[in-house]
């Protein structure tokens, strides 16, 4: 009886998500879910809810550390948070953002950074921003066994260049460049590509033409996967981007709970 129970448990045990898992999902037209996570608790909760990929985004600078952009986030901070997420997951695929300045100088710099991330965190892949200009770096990493997720469209690390977090691909020239960017990172060996805040019809076209999974955020429903920031999805952020809907309002619920507790403490009713 015990052996039979153990066998059933083994059959029902979910297998770890891999890059190959995500590619098969695209080939079978099956959508996957990506969600940012920044600590072990959020990783465990997200995985229990069925999330396939945990992205440790450099967005942690804005949602966790009180910074006004992703640019000041350091490699040490990314490693610290990614290692915590890895400790909290069992089967989800974990991706770590490479922070600004840690990979743009050269493919060799990107490799050294990626090696440190993989060795010190145990994560599965790294993500970097940029299309055609980063193709050589992606190829360099991929040829050395590193799984790379590309990121095109709105690239937050370039906010100083563009001056805003607005939509990309608003005219024919920008759309043509984004198509070239997607083709370049795919040919270079990226295992997936994030499409952020671009026209939905453009994202649909890129998804159809690209052999690797596309991960949309503000890019419409036709991408192979969708990703949201933890705080936006759960309604913790003070204000969400227009393309990132909240599915609940935890911010208000947390405020209400803390206020009730505070009132009980002040009235002498707590722990009585």
C-alpha positions in Angstrom: 0.0 0.0 0.0 2.8 2.4 0.9 4.6 1.6 -2.3 1.5 2.2 -4.3 1.0 5.6 -2.6 4.6 6.6 -3.3 4.2 5.6 -6.9 1.1 7.8 -7.4 2.8 10.7 -5.7 5.8 10.4 -8.0 3.4 10.3 -11.0 1.7 13.5 -9.9 4.8 15.3 -9.0 5.3 18.3 -11.3 8.5 18.2 -13.3 10.8 21.3 -13.3 10.2 23.9 -16.0 13.1 24.3 -18.4 13.8 26.3 -21.5 12.8 23.2 -23.5 9.4 23.1 -21.6 8.7 26.7 -22.7 9.7 26.0 -26.3 7.4 23.0 -26.5 4.6 25.1 -25.0 5.0 27.6 -27.9 5.1 24.8 -30.5 1.8 23.3 -29.0 0.2 26.8 -28.8 0.0 26.6 -25.0 0.4 29.8 -23.0 2.7 30.1 -20.0 2.7 32.5 -17.1 5.7 34.6 -15.9 5.6 36.7 -12.7 8.3 38.7 -11.0 9.4 37.6 -7.5 11.9 39.1 -5.2 12.0 36.8 -2.2 11.5 33.1 -1.1 7.9 33.7 0.1 6.7 35.3 -3.1 8.4 32.5 -5.1 6.6 29.8 -3.1 3.2 31.5 -3.4 3.5 32.2 -7.1 4.6 28.6 -7.8 1.8 27.2 -5.7 -0.6 29.3 -7.8 0.6 27.8 -11.0 3.2 30.3 -12.3 5.7 28.7 -14.7 8.5 31.3 -14.6 9.7 33.5 -11.8 11.5 36.6 -13.1 13.7 38.4 -10.6 13.4 41.8 -12.3 15.6 44.8 -11.7 12.2 46.4 -11.1 13.0 45.5 -7.5 14.8 48.8 -7.4 11.4 50.6 -7.7 9.0 48.3 -6.0 11.2 47.0 -3.1 14.1 49.5 -2.6 12.4 52.9 -3.1 14.5 53.9 -6.2 13.1 56.0 -9.0 14.3 53.8 -11.8 16.1 50.4 -12.4 19.4 52.1 -13.2 20.9 52.2 -9.7 20.2 48.5 -9.0 23.5 46.7 -8.4 24.6 43.2 -9.3 25.0 42.3 -5.6 21.4 43.3 -5.1 20.2 41.2 -8.0 22.2 38.2 -6.7 20.8 38.6 -3.2 17.2 38.6 -4.3 17.6 35.9 -7.0 19.2 33.5 -4.5 16.2 34.0 -2.2 13.8 33.3 -5.0 15.6 30.1 -6.0 15.4 28.9 -2.4 11.7 29.4 -2.4 10.9 27.5 -5.7 10.7 23.9 -6.5 9.8 23.5 -10.2 9.5 27.1 -11.6 12.1 28.4 -14.0 14.0 31.3 -12.5 15.3 34.2 -14.6 17.6 37.0 -13.2 17.8 40.4 -14.8 21.3 41.6 -15.5 21.4 45.1 -14.1 22.4 48.2 -15.9 26.1 48.4 -16.6 26.9 44.8 -15.9 26.8 43.5 -19.5 26.7 46.3 -22.0 30.5 46.9 -22.2 31.4 43.7 -24.0 30.4 40.0 -24.4 33.2 39.1 -22.1 31.8 41.4 -19.3 28.3 39.9 -19.9 29.8 36.4 -19.6 31.6 37.1 -16.3 28.5 38.7 -14.9 26.3 35.8 -16.0 28.7 33.2 -14.5 28.6 34.9 -11.2 24.8 35.1 -11.3 24.4 31.4 -12.1 27.0 30.2 -9.7 25.9 32.4 -6.7 22.1 32.0 -7.1 21.4 28.7 -8.8 19.0 30.4 -11.2 18.3 29.0 -14.7 18.7 32.0 -17.1 19.7 35.6 -17.3 17.8 38.4 -19.0 19.3 41.4 -20.8 17.8 44.4 -22.6 18.4 45.3 -26.2 17.9 44.0 -29.7 20.3 44.0 -32.7 23.1 45.8 -30.7 23.1 43.0 -28.2 22.9 40.1 -30.6 26.6 39.4 -30.5 26.6 39.3 -26.7 23.6 37.0 -26.7 25.4 34.7 -29.2 28.6 34.8 -27.1 26.6 33.7 -24.0 24.5 31.1 -25.7 27.5 29.5 -27.3 28.9 29.0 -23.8 25.9 27.3 -22.4 24.0 30.2 -20.9 20.3 30.5 -21.3 19.5 34.1 -22.3 16.1 35.9 -22.3 16.1 39.0 -24.5 14.1 42.1 -23.9 13.0 44.5 -26.6 10.4 47.3 -27.0 10.2 49.5 -23.9 13.6 48.8 -22.2 13.5 50.5 -18.7 17.3 50.7 -18.4 17.3 53.0 -21.4 14.8 55.5 -19.9 17.4 58.2 -19.8 17.9 57.9 -23.5 14.2 57.9 -24.4 13.0 60.2 -21.7 9.9 58.2 -20.7 8.4 54.8 -20.2 6.0 55.3 -23.2 5.0 52.9 -25.9 7.6 51.8 -28.4 7.0 51.0 -32.1 4.6 53.9 -32.7 5.7 54.6 -36.2 6.8 52.5 -39.2 10.5 53.0 -38.7 10.3 51.9 -35.0 8.2 48.9 -35.9 10.7 47.8 -38.6 13.5 48.1 -36.1 11.6 46.0 -33.5 11.1 43.3 -36.1 14.8 43.3 -36.9 15.5 43.2 -33.1 13.3 40.2 -32.6 14.9 38.3 -35.6 18.4 39.2 -34.4 18.0 38.0 -30.8 16.3 34.8 -32.0 19.1 34.1 -34.5 21.7 34.8 -31.8 20.4 32.0 -29.6 18.1 33.7 -27.1 15.6 31.2 -25.6 12.8 33.7 -25.2 12.1 37.4 -25.8 10.2 39.9 -23.7 8.1 42.3 -25.7 7.2 45.3 -23.6 4.7 48.0 -24.3 4.5 47.7 -28.1 1.5 47.7 -30.5 -0.5 44.5 -30.2 -0.6 43.8 -33.9 3.2 44.1 -34.0 3.6 41.7 -31.1 1.2 39.3 -32.9 3.4 39.4 -36.0 6.6 39.0 -34.1 5.1 36.0 -32.2 4.1 34.3 -35.4 7.4 34.8 -37.1 9.7 34.1 -34.1 10.6 30.5 -33.3 11.3 31.2 -29.6 8.6 32.1 -27.1 7.5 35.7 -26.8 6.6 37.1 -23.4 4.3 40.0 -23.5 3.8 42.9 -21.1 1.6 45.6 -22.5 1.9 43.8 -25.9 -1.5 42.2 -26.3 -2.9 38.7 -25.8 -1.3 37.0 -28.7 2.2 36.5 -27.2 3.2 33.0 -26.1 3.4 34.1 -22.4 2.5 37.0 -20.2 4.5 38.6 -17.4 3.5 41.1 -14.8 5.2 42.7 -11.8 4.2 41.1 -8.5 3.1 44.4 -6.9 1.1 45.4 -9.9 -0.8 42.1 -10.3 -1.7 42.1 -6.6 -2.7 45.7 -6.3 0.2 46.7 -4.0 1.6 49.4 -6.2 0.5 52.9 -5.5 -0.2 53.3 -9.2 -0.1 50.7 -12.0 1.0 51.2 -15.6 -2.0 51.3 -17.9 -1.0 47.9 -19.4 -0.7 46.1 -16.0 -4.1 45.5 -14.4 -4.4 44.7 -10.7 -6.3 41.4 -10.0 -7.0 42.4 -6.3 -6.3 45.3 -4.0 -3.9 43.9 -1.4 -2.6 47.4 -0.7 -5.9 48.4 0.8 -6.4 45.1 2.5 -3.0 45.3 4.2 -3.7 48.9 5.3 -7.0 47.9 6.8 -5.5 44.9 8.6 -2.7 47.0 10.1 -5.1 49.7 11.1 -7.4 47.3 12.9 -4.4 45.8 14.7 -3.1 49.2 15.7 -6.5 50.2 17.0 -6.6 47.0 19.1 -3.2 47.6 20.5 -4.0 51.2 21.5 -7.3 50.1 23.0 -5.7 47.4 25.0 -7.6 44.6 23.2 -4.6 42.9 21.4 -3.2 39.8 23.0 -5.6 39.9 25.9 
